[in-house]
């Protein structure tokens, strides 16, 4: 490590870059390993293995900083009611938002009426921003997939799995940017819609002050025409047109899809609400509102502890086993099997619990909102398969599974803030054990590991706080999707840079597949084809 100290200016530049990257990456629910890894080689002059270890230490620090912030945050839906609500009518089991087509002032009035009604025990509920139920079966599936990915990686030459990484990350970046533009358009339309409703509410109040203007319950063609004119004069035509077009494009915003008087329907449902069912519903809401569900947190810790022990015994990521076993020993394969049993067992138990919990809640008309996931066999299966595949790709190319699970969770309707907080929590499980293993093996200078660990933890803490405050202030949650797409794009370029650098360093050698238990590899003897020679054979003229 001594030969790094003359390059102090690169360390200072790296500090700034790592700080900013950690803040943005964790806010998007990814670790940033696709950026740390190439910059560690290019900027800090580390070899590939120490750079990989430094990347894991940075992800560990960033994940810890994000967890400290996210563990205290509440869910974006802070006004969850204990009433049944109006079903959406699409068979999803979710309810229509109480705020639908209401101006901010009307929303506040409606919330006050809710608190004053009922049996006097009403209150608003919310939840932690981290979806612990999702994390408890998603994290072990990612880890099981990572075991497969790392195993396959042993067989593939570097140039091949880096090429796979560039292709997969590039496609993911493209799809995520598509989702960003779609969500950004909806966010802008929502802001215009809220402005329109607020102005309409003010116009109605002003109309009541005009002599001869009817009360809200009075119906006359002339008065309605006057009120409409007042509203039309105060709202730009392009807003009204865009609102109309958006409602035509999106069935959920269509007028035909919304009951004529949600308040009357809700009141009718409240009157007919079964007291026993209401009490059970409140118990579920209070349980879900627990900011620190210690049983679930302890379960995640047990998963992490068991995984860490097995990782240290098996070795990996270029680090040997602490008990000295290799892939030539039968104990190696027993421990790999234990990794699968441990992770898949966890996923099965908590996936089953999530399904049972959702069934119990639906039985008492639990108010599932637009961004909630109703866990059934299909949802658990889809999330498990995607998490396993994301872990496998992540283990294969050496990046966080959050690059793939994050976009999928957003596609399935999970709120972007919940998605990023949950994925940031799960990535902490793997990076911590691997980072410690690198330091203890001596492959990574502990001074660098500790320094950049603290830099990234601080960057994540500051960045997550600032970005989350911006999202809450503007309501533009799509900015998280855009930042995620940008991080994925930068990681794609980083992997491409490593690929080209490695090929240039090996005189453009395209080596073949490796043995599962290789001895010392002679690069020259392994090189079956060189890129420039292959190019001349394919294009001789």
VEXVEX-816705 format. One record per residue (C-alpha): residue in three letters; x, y, z. Coordinates in Angstrom, 1 decimal, decimal comma, padded with zeros to 4 digits. Example, Ala and Ser with C-alpha at 12.3 -4.5 7.8 and 13.67 -1.06 7.14 Angstrom:
REM residues 2
logu;u;v;w
ALA;012,3;-004,5;007,8
SER;013,7;-001,1;007,1
***
This chain:
REM residues 541
logu;u;v;w
UNK;000,0;000,0;000,0
UNK;002,9;002,4;000,4
UNK;003,1;003,1;-003,3
UNK;-000,3;004,7;-003,1
UNK;000,6;007,5;-000,8
UNK;002,5;009,7;-003,4
UNK;-000,8;009,9;-005,3
UNK;-002,4;011,9;-002,5
UNK;-004,2;014,2;-004,9
UNK;-006,1;011,2;-006,4
UNK;-007,2;010,3;-002,9
UNK;-008,6;013,8;-002,3
UNK;-010,4;013,7;-005,7
UNK;-011,6;010,2;-004,8
UNK;-013,0;011,4;-001,5
UNK;-015,2;013,9;-003,3
UNK;-016,3;011,5;-006,0
UNK;-017,1;008,7;-003,5
UNK;-019,0;011,1;-001,2
UNK;-021,3;012,3;-004,0
UNK;-021,7;008,8;-005,5
UNK;-022,7;007,3;-002,1
UNK;-025,3;010,0;-001,5
UNK;-027,0;009,6;-004,9
UNK;-026,6;005,8;-005,2
UNK;-028,1;004,9;-001,8
UNK;-031,0;007,4;-002,5
UNK;-031,7;005,2;-005,5
UNK;-031,4;002,0;-003,7
UNK;-028,1;000,7;-005,2
UNK;-024,6;000,5;-003,8
UNK;-022,7;002,2;-006,5
UNK;-020,3;-000,7;-006,9
UNK;-020,4;-000,4;-010,7
UNK;-018,8;003,1;-010,2
UNK;-016,5;002,4;-007,3
UNK;-014,8;-000,6;-008,9
UNK;-013,6;001,1;-012,1
UNK;-012,7;004,3;-010,3
UNK;-010,7;002,4;-007,7
UNK;-008,6;001,0;-010,6
UNK;-008,3;004,1;-012,6
UNK;-008,2;006,9;-010,0
UNK;-006,7;005,2;-006,9
UNK;-004,3;002,8;-008,9
UNK;-005,6;-000,4;-007,2
UNK;-005,3;-003,8;-008,7
UNK;-008,6;-005,5;-009,6
UNK;-008,9;-007,6;-006,4
UNK;-008,2;-004,8;-003,9
UNK;-010,4;-002,5;-006,0
UNK;-013,2;-005,0;-005,6
UNK;-012,6;-005,2;-001,9
UNK;-012,6;-001,4;-001,6
UNK;-015,9;-001,3;-003,6
UNK;-017,5;-003,7;-001,1
UNK;-016,3;-001,6;001,9
UNK;-017,8;001,5;000,2
UNK;-021,1;-000,3;-000,4
UNK;-021,1;-001,4;003,3
UNK;-020,5;002,2;004,5
UNK;-023,1;003,7;002,1
UNK;-025,6;001,0;003,1
UNK;-025,1;001,6;006,8
UNK;-025,4;005,4;006,4
UNK;-028,6;004,9;004,4
UNK;-030,0;002,4;007,0
UNK;-029,4;004,9;009,8
UNK;-031,5;007,4;007,9
UNK;-034,2;005,1;006,5
UNK;-034,8;003,2;009,8
UNK;-036,3;006,4;011,2
UNK;-038,3;007,5;008,2
UNK;-042,0;006,9;007,8
UNK;-043,9;005,7;004,7
UNK;-045,1;008,3;002,2
UNK;-048,7;007,4;003,0
UNK;-049,0;009,1;006,4
UNK;-052,8;009,3;006,5
UNK;-053,9;005,7;006,3
UNK;-057,5;005,3;007,7
UNK;-059,1;002,4;009,5
UNK;-062,2;002,6;007,3
UNK;-062,9;000,1;004,5
UNK;-062,6;002,7;001,7
UNK;-064,1;002,4;-001,8
UNK;-062,7;-000,6;-003,7
UNK;-061,0;000,3;-007,0
UNK;-063,2;-002,2;-008,9
UNK;-060,4;-003,9;-010,8
UNK;-060,2;-006,9;-008,5
UNK;-056,8;-005,8;-007,1
UNK;-058,1;-005,6;-003,5
UNK;-057,0;-002,0;-003,2
UNK;-059,0;001,1;-002,5
UNK;-059,4;004,4;-004,2
UNK;-057,4;007,3;-002,7
UNK;-059,5;009,5;-000,4
UNK;-057,7;012,5;-001,9
UNK;-058,9;011,7;-005,4
UNK;-060,1;014,9;-007,2
UNK;-059,8;017,0;-004,1
UNK;-058,0;020,3;-003,6
UNK;-055,5;020,5;-000,6
UNK;-058,1;022,5;001,4
UNK;-060,8;019,9;000,7
UNK;-058,4;017,1;001,7
UNK;-057,8;018,8;005,1
UNK;-061,5;019,2;005,6
UNK;-062,2;015,6;004,8
UNK;-059,4;014,4;007,1
UNK;-060,8;016,5;010,0
UNK;-064,3;015,0;009,3
UNK;-062,8;011,5;009,4
UNK;-061,2;012,1;012,8
UNK;-064,4;013,6;014,2
UNK;-066,6;010,7;013,0
UNK;-066,9;007,1;013,9
UNK;-066,6;005,8;017,5
UNK;-064,2;008,4;018,7
UNK;-061,2;006,1;018,4
UNK;-060,2;007,1;014,9
UNK;-056,6;008,1;014,0
UNK;-054,3;008,1;011,1
UNK;-051,8;005,2;010,6
UNK;-048,6;004,9;008,6
UNK;-045,6;002,5;008,3
UNK;-041,8;002,4;008,2
UNK;-040,4;003,3;004,8
UNK;-038,5;000,0;004,8
UNK;-040,7;-002,9;003,7
UNK;-039,4;-005,5;006,1
UNK;-041,8;-008,2;004,8
UNK;-040,4;-007,8;001,3
UNK;-036,8;-007,6;002,5
UNK;-037,1;-010,8;004,5
UNK;-037,7;-013,0;001,5
UNK;-036,1;-010,8;-001,2
UNK;-032,7;-010,6;000,5
UNK;-032,2;-014,4;000,9
UNK;-033,3;-015,0;-002,7
UNK;-030,8;-012,4;-003,9
UNK;-028,1;-014,2;-001,8
UNK;-029,0;-017,6;-003,2
UNK;-028,8;-016,2;-006,7
UNK;-025,4;-014,6;-005,9
UNK;-024,0;-018,0;-005,0
UNK;-025,0;-019,3;-008,4
UNK;-023,6;-016,2;-010,1
UNK;-020,2;-016,4;-008,3
UNK;-020,0;-020,1;-009,2
UNK;-020,6;-019,5;-012,8
UNK;-018,2;-016,6;-012,7
UNK;-015,4;-019,1;-011,8
UNK;-015,8;-020,7;-015,2
UNK;-016,1;-017,6;-017,4
UNK;-013,2;-015,5;-018,7
UNK;-013,1;-011,9;-017,5
UNK;-013,8;-010,5;-020,9
UNK;-016,9;-012,6;-021,3
UNK;-018,7;-011,8;-018,0
UNK;-017,7;-008,1;-018,3
UNK;-019,3;-008,1;-021,8
UNK;-022,4;-009,7;-020,4
UNK;-022,5;-007,0;-017,7
UNK;-022,3;-004,2;-020,3
UNK;-025,2;-005,6;-022,3
UNK;-027,4;-006,3;-019,3
UNK;-026,7;-003,0;-017,6
UNK;-027,3;-001,2;-020,9
UNK;-030,7;-002,8;-021,4
UNK;-031,6;-002,1;-017,8
UNK;-030,5;001,5;-018,1
UNK;-032,7;001,9;-021,2
UNK;-035,8;000,4;-019,5
UNK;-035,3;002,5;-016,4
UNK;-035,0;005,7;-018,4
UNK;-038,2;004,8;-020,1
UNK;-039,9;004,3;-016,7
UNK;-038,4;007,7;-015,6
UNK;-039,9;009,6;-018,5
UNK;-043,3;008,0;-018,0
UNK;-043,3;008,7;-014,2
UNK;-041,9;012,2;-014,7
UNK;-044,8;013,0;-017,0
UNK;-047,3;011,7;-014,5
UNK;-045,7;013,7;-011,7
UNK;-045,9;016,9;-013,7
UNK;-049,6;016,1;-014,6
UNK;-050,3;015,5;-011,0
UNK;-048,9;018,8;-009,9
UNK;-050,9;020,6;-012,6
UNK;-054,0;018,6;-011,5
UNK;-053,6;019,6;-007,9
UNK;-053,1;023,3;-009,0
UNK;-056,3;023,0;-011,0
UNK;-058,2;021,6;-008,1
UNK;-056,9;024,2;-005,7
UNK;-057,9;027,0;-008,1
UNK;-061,3;025,5;-008,6
UNK;-061,8;025,3;-004,9
UNK;-060,9;029,0;-004,6
UNK;-063,2;029,9;-007,5
UNK;-066,1;028,2;-005,8
UNK;-065,5;030,1;-002,6
UNK;-065,3;033,4;-004,5
UNK;-068,5;032,5;-006,4
UNK;-070,4;032,1;-003,2
UNK;-069,4;035,7;-002,2
UNK;-070,9;037,2;-005,4
UNK;-074,5;038,5;-004,9
UNK;-077,0;036,2;-006,5
UNK;-074,5;033,4;-006,8
UNK;-076,1;030,1;-005,6
UNK;-075,0;028,0;-002,7
UNK;-073,3;024,7;-003,4
UNK;-076,6;022,8;-003,2
UNK;-078,4;025,1;-005,6
UNK;-078,8;023,9;-009,2
UNK;-079,4;026,3;-012,1
UNK;-078,0;026,4;-015,5
UNK;-077,0;030,1;-015,3
UNK;-075,2;029,7;-011,9
UNK;-073,4;026,6;-013,0
UNK;-072,3;028,4;-016,2
UNK;-071,0;031,4;-014,1
UNK;-069,0;029,0;-011,8
UNK;-067,6;027,2;-014,8
UNK;-066,6;030,5;-016,4
UNK;-064,8;031,6;-013,2
UNK;-062,8;028,4;-013,1
UNK;-062,1;028,4;-016,8
UNK;-060,7;032,0;-016,7
UNK;-058,3;031,1;-013,9
UNK;-056,9;027,8;-015,3
UNK;-054,7;027,7;-018,5
UNK;-056,3;025,9;-021,4
UNK;-053,3;023,7;-021,8
UNK;-053,7;022,4;-018,3
UNK;-057,3;021,5;-018,9
UNK;-056,5;019,8;-022,2
UNK;-053,6;017,9;-020,7
UNK;-055,8;016,8;-017,8
UNK;-058,4;015,5;-020,2
UNK;-055,9;013,7;-022,4
UNK;-054,2;012,2;-019,3
UNK;-057,6;010,9;-018,0
UNK;-058,3;009,3;-021,4
UNK;-054,8;007,7;-021,5
UNK;-054,9;006,4;-017,9
UNK;-058,0;004,4;-017,0
UNK;-057,4;004,9;-013,3
UNK;-057,8;008,7;-013,7
UNK;-060,8;008,4;-016,0
UNK;-064,0;010,0;-014,7
UNK;-065,9;006,9;-015,6
UNK;-063,7;004,8;-013,3
UNK;-064,4;007,0;-010,3
UNK;-067,7;006,8;-008,3
UNK;-069,8;010,0;-008,5
UNK;-069,8;010,6;-004,7
UNK;-067,0;008,8;-002,9
UNK;-067,8;010,5;000,4
UNK;-071,4;009,2;000,4
UNK;-070,2;005,7;-000,5
UNK;-067,6;005,8;002,2
UNK;-070,0;007,0;004,8
UNK;-072,4;004,1;003,9
UNK;-069,5;001,6;004,3
UNK;-068,6;003,1;007,7
UNK;-072,1;002,8;009,0
UNK;-072,3;-000,9;008,0
UNK;-068,8;-001,7;009,3
UNK;-068,7;-004,7;011,6
UNK;-067,2;-003,7;015,0
UNK;-065,2;-006,9;015,4
UNK;-063,8;-006,5;011,9
UNK;-063,0;-002,9;012,6
UNK;-061,1;-003,8;015,8
UNK;-059,0;-006,5;014,0
UNK;-058,3;-004,0;011,2
UNK;-057,0;-001,5;013,7
UNK;-054,8;-004,2;015,3
UNK;-053,2;-004,9;011,9
UNK;-052,7;-001,2;011,2
UNK;-051,1;-000,6;014,6
UNK;-048,8;-003,6;014,1
UNK;-047,8;-002,4;010,6
UNK;-047,2;001,1;012,0
UNK;-044,4;-000,2;014,4
UNK;-041,3;001,8;013,3
UNK;-038,9;-000,8;014,7
UNK;-040,4;-004,3;014,3
UNK;-037,7;-006,0;016,3
UNK;-038,7;-009,6;015,4
UNK;-038,3;-008,9;011,7
UNK;-035,1;-006,9;012,3
UNK;-033,7;-009,8;014,5
UNK;-034,6;-012,2;011,7
UNK;-032,6;-010,1;009,2
UNK;-029,7;-010,1;011,7
UNK;-029,8;-013,9;012,0
UNK;-029,8;-014,2;008,2
UNK;-026,8;-012,0;008,0
UNK;-024,9;-013,7;010,8
UNK;-025,4;-017,2;009,3
UNK;-024,4;-016,0;005,9
UNK;-021,3;-014,3;007,2
UNK;-020,1;-017,5;009,0
UNK;-020,6;-019,5;005,8
UNK;-018,9;-016,9;003,6
UNK;-015,9;-016,9;005,9
UNK;-015,7;-020,7;005,8
UNK;-016,1;-021,0;002,1
UNK;-014,1;-018,0;001,0
UNK;-014,7;-016,3;-002,4
UNK;-014,2;-013,0;-004,3
UNK;-010,5;-013,8;-004,5
UNK;-010,2;-014,5;-000,8
UNK;-009,4;-017,9;000,6
UNK;-011,3;-019,9;003,2
UNK;-010,4;-019,2;006,9
UNK;-010,3;-023,0;007,5
UNK;-008,2;-023,6;004,4
UNK;-010,6;-025,6;002,3
UNK;-010,6;-025,4;-001,5
UNK;-012,9;-026,4;-004,3
UNK;-011,0;-029,7;-004,4
UNK;-012,3;-030,6;-000,9
UNK;-015,7;-032,2;-000,4
UNK;-016,3;-029,8;002,5
UNK;-016,4;-026,9;000,0
UNK;-019,5;-028,4;-001,7
UNK;-021,2;-029,1;001,6
UNK;-020,8;-025,5;002,7
UNK;-022,1;-024,3;-000,7
UNK;-025,1;-026,5;-000,2
UNK;-025,5;-025,0;003,3
UNK;-025,6;-021,5;001,7
UNK;-028,6;-022,6;-000,5
UNK;-030,4;-024,3;002,4
UNK;-029,9;-021,3;004,7
UNK;-031,0;-018,7;002,2
UNK;-033,8;-020,6;000,4
UNK;-035,1;-021,8;003,7
UNK;-035,4;-018,2;004,9
UNK;-037,1;-017,1;001,7
UNK;-039,6;-019,9;001,9
UNK;-040,6;-019,2;005,6
UNK;-041,0;-015,5;005,2
UNK;-042,6;-015,7;001,8
UNK;-045,2;-018,0;003,3
UNK;-045,7;-015,6;006,2
UNK;-046,3;-012,7;003,8
UNK;-049,0;-014,6;002,0
UNK;-050,8;-015,7;005,2
UNK;-050,6;-012,1;006,5
UNK;-052,1;-010,7;003,4
UNK;-055,0;-013,2;003,5
UNK;-055,7;-012,3;007,1
UNK;-055,8;-008,6;006,3
UNK;-058,0;-009,0;003,3
UNK;-060,5;-010,9;005,4
UNK;-061,1;-007,8;007,5
UNK;-061,1;-005,4;004,5
UNK;-057,6;-004,0;005,3
UNK;-057,2;-000,6;003,4
UNK;-054,5;-001,5;000,9
UNK;-053,4;001,6;-001,0
UNK;-052,2;002,2;-004,5
UNK;-048,5;001,6;-003,8
UNK;-049,0;-001,5;-001,6
UNK;-048,2;-005,0;-002,7
UNK;-050,8;-007,6;-001,9
UNK;-048,8;-010,7;-001,3
UNK;-050,2;-013,9;-002,9
UNK;-048,5;-016,9;-004,5
UNK;-048,0;-015,1;-007,8
UNK;-046,5;-012,0;-006,3
UNK;-044,1;-013,9;-004,1
UNK;-043,2;-016,2;-007,0
UNK;-042,5;-013,2;-009,3
UNK;-040,5;-011,2;-006,7
UNK;-038,5;-014,3;-005,7
UNK;-037,6;-015,3;-009,3
UNK;-036,6;-011,7;-010,1
UNK;-034,6;-011,4;-006,9
UNK;-032,8;-014,7;-007,6
UNK;-032,0;-013,7;-011,1
UNK;-030,8;-010,3;-010,0
UNK;-028,6;-011,9;-007,4
UNK;-027,2;-014,3;-009,9
UNK;-026,4;-011,5;-012,4
UNK;-025,0;-009,4;-009,6
UNK;-022,8;-012,2;-008,4
UNK;-021,7;-012,9;-012,0
UNK;-020,7;-009,4;-012,9
UNK;-019,8;-008,2;-009,3
UNK;-022,5;-005,4;-008,8
UNK;-025,5;-004,9;-006,5
UNK;-028,7;-006,8;-007,2
UNK;-030,5;-003,5;-006,6
UNK;-029,6;-002,4;-010,1
UNK;-032,2;-004,9;-011,3
UNK;-034,7;-005,4;-008,4
UNK;-035,1;-001,6;-007,9
UNK;-036,6;-001,0;-011,4
UNK;-038,7;-004,2;-011,1
UNK;-040,2;-003,1;-007,8
UNK;-041,1;000,3;-009,3
UNK;-042,7;-001,4;-012,3
UNK;-044,8;-003,4;-009,9
UNK;-046,2;-000,2;-008,3
UNK;-044,1;000,1;-005,2
UNK;-043,5;003,7;-004,2
UNK;-040,0;004,7;-005,4
UNK;-039,0;005,9;-001,9
UNK;-040,0;002,6;-000,4
UNK;-038,3;000,7;-003,1
UNK;-035,0;002,5;-002,7
UNK;-035,0;002,2;001,1
UNK;-035,7;-001,5;001,0
UNK;-033,1;-002,3;-001,6
UNK;-030,5;-000,2;000,3
UNK;-031,2;-002,3;003,3
UNK;-030,8;-005,7;001,6
UNK;-027,5;-004,8;-000,1
UNK;-026,0;-004,2;003,3
UNK;-026,3;-007,9;004,1
UNK;-023,8;-009,1;001,5
UNK;-021,3;-006,2;001,3
UNK;-020,5;-006,1;005,0
UNK;-019,3;-009,7;005,3
UNK;-017,3;-009,6;002,0
UNK;-015,6;-006,3;002,9
UNK;-014,5;-007,6;006,3
UNK;-013,2;-010,7;004,6
UNK;-011,1;-008,7;002,2
UNK;-009,5;-006,6;005,1
UNK;-008,7;-009,7;007,2
UNK;-007,1;-011,5;004,3
UNK;-004,7;-008,5;003,8
UNK;-005,8;-008,0;000,1
UNK;-007,1;-004,5;001,0
UNK;-005,2;-001,9;003,2
UNK;-007,4;-001,4;006,2
UNK;-006,6;002,3;006,3
UNK;-008,2;002,8;002,8
UNK;-011,1;000,5;003,7
UNK;-011,9;002,4;006,9
UNK;-011,4;005,8;005,4
UNK;-013,7;005,3;002,4
UNK;-016,1;003,3;004,5
UNK;-016,6;006,5;006,6
UNK;-016,6;008,8;003,5
UNK;-019,4;006,7;001,9
UNK;-021,4;006,4;005,2
UNK;-021,3;010,2;005,6
UNK;-022,1;010,8;001,9
UNK;-025,1;008,4;002,1
UNK;-026,4;010,1;005,3
UNK;-026,2;013,6;003,8
UNK;-027,3;012,7;000,3
UNK;-030,3;010,6;001,4
UNK;-031,5;013,4;003,7
UNK;-031,2;016,1;001,0
UNK;-032,7;014,1;-001,9
UNK;-035,5;012,8;000,3
UNK;-036,3;016,4;001,4
UNK;-036,4;017,5;-002,2
UNK;-038,8;014,7;-003,2
UNK;-041,1;015,5;-000,3
UNK;-041,1;019,2;-001,0
UNK;-041,8;018,9;-004,8
UNK;-043,7;015,6;-004,9
UNK;-041,5;014,5;-007,8
UNK;-040,7;011,0;-006,8
UNK;-039,7;010,3;-010,4
UNK;-036,4;012,0;-009,7
UNK;-035,3;008,9;-007,8
UNK;-036,0;006,8;-010,9
UNK;-034,1;009,2;-013,1
UNK;-031,1;009,1;-010,7
UNK;-031,2;005,3;-010,6
UNK;-031,2;005,2;-014,4
UNK;-028,2;007,6;-014,4
UNK;-026,3;005,5;-011,9
UNK;-026,9;002,4;-014,0
UNK;-025,7;004,2;-017,1
UNK;-022,5;005,3;-015,3
UNK;-022,0;001,7;-014,1
UNK;-022,4;000,5;-017,7
UNK;-019,6;002,9;-018,8
UNK;-017,5;001,8;-015,9
UNK;-017,8;-001,9;-016,8
UNK;-017,0;-001,0;-020,4
UNK;-013,9;000,9;-019,3
UNK;-012,7;-002,1;-017,2
UNK;-013,3;-004,5;-020,2
UNK;-011,3;-002,4;-022,6
UNK;-008,6;-001,7;-020,1
UNK;-008,2;-005,4;-019,3
UNK;-008,2;-006,4;-023,0
UNK;-005,6;-003,8;-023,8
UNK;-003,4;-005,0;-020,9
UNK;-003,6;-008,6;-022,1
UNK;-002,8;-007,6;-025,7
UNK;-006,5;-008,1;-026,7
UNK;-006,5;-011,7;-025,6
UNK;-009,9;-013,6;-025,7
UNK;-009,2;-016,5;-023,4
UNK;-011,4;-019,6;-023,2
UNK;-013,5;-021,0;-020,3
UNK;-011,7;-021,7;-017,0
UNK;-011,6;-024,9;-015,0
UNK;-013,8;-024,9;-011,9
UNK;-010,7;-025,5;-009,8
UNK;-007,9;-023,9;-011,8
UNK;-004,2;-024,1;-011,0
UNK;-001,9;-021,2;-011,8
UNK;-003,1;-019,8;-015,1
UNK;-000,5;-018,8;-017,8
UNK;-002,3;-016,1;-019,7
UNK;-000,3;-016,7;-022,8
UNK;-001,2;-020,4;-022,9
UNK;-004,8;-019,6;-022,0
UNK;-005,2;-017,1;-024,9
UNK;-006,9;-019,0;-027,7
UNK;-007,9;-016,0;-029,8
UNK;-006,8;-012,4;-029,9
UNK;-009,4;-009,7;-030,7
UNK;-007,4;-008,0;-033,5
UNK;-006,7;-011,4;-035,1
UNK;-010,4;-012,4;-034,9
UNK;-011,3;-009,0;-036,5
UNK;-009,0;-009,6;-039,4
UNK;-010,4;-013,1;-039,9
UNK;-014,0;-011,8;-039,9
UNK;-013,2;-008,7;-042,1
UNK;-010,2;-009,6;-044,3
UNK;-010,7;-006,7;-046,7
***
